[in-house]
Amino acid sequence: AGEEAAAAVARLMGWCARLLQELARYDEAEPLFRRALAIFEAALGSSHADTGASVNNLAELLETKGDLDGAEPLFRRALEIFEAALGP
């Protein structure tokens, strides 16, 4: 039950971050995306599909900010997680 509650908090945090990203408030969105990712990793593990989605969300933000060097490894990590969790 604790993992489910933590994952719910991480989802809400991610939605808030996504809203901030849509408002072009990138510097406010990034710490929320990073915190949501940390919560997903702690609650669900690093190979869970929800963790992969959170990694992808952070990668998208970094790409939007122009940080392609930061985004690329995260996109690759998200792909690996999704392939392992959901199949190629």
N, C-alpha and C positions, 0 to 999 in steps of 0.2 A: 504494500500500500504506500510506503514511503517513496518508492521509486516512481509510482504513478503520480503522486502529488508533486514531486520534484519535476517530472516531465511536463506536467500541466503548467507549472510556473515557467519553465523554460519556453514552452510554446507561447504563452502570453508575452513573455519578454521578447521573443522573436517577432511577434506581431507588432509590438510597440516599435521595435527597431526597424521593421519594414516600413511602418508609417513614417518614421523619421527619415528614412531613406527616400521615400516618395516626396517628402517635403524638402529634399536636398539638404537635410541637416545631418550630413555624413559623420561629422565628428561626434555627434551625440548618439548616432546609431551604432557606430563601431563597438563601443564598450558593451552595449546591450547584446549585440550579436556574439561577441566573445564570451560574455557571461552565460548566455543561453547555451552555447556550445559546451562550455565547461560543465554546466549542470547536466546536459544530456550525456556527456561522456561519463560522469560520475554515477548517474542514475541508471543508464541503459547500457553503458559500455561503448567502446570505440568502434564497434562493428555493426551497431544497430542502424537501421534505415533512417530513423529520426535523427540520429547523430550525423549521418551522411547529409541529410537535408540541411541541417544547421551549418555544416561545413560549407555546403554549396551556397547558402545564404551569405555567409561571410565573404566567400570568394566573389560573389556577385557585387557586393558592396565595394570591395577593394578594386574590382575591375571598373566600376562606375567612378571611383575616385582617381583612376588612372594608375593605380599601383598594380601593374601587370605582373611584376616580379613576385609580389605577394599573393596575387590571385591564382597564378598558374599551379603552384604545388597544392593549393587547396582544392582547385577543380579536379586535379588528378586524384587526390585523396578521396574526394566525394565519389568519383567514378569507381574507384576500387571498393569503397564501402558498398555502393549500390550493387555492383556486380557480385560481391560476396553475399550480400543479404538477399538479393532478388534474382540473381542469375544474369548472364550476359545478354 
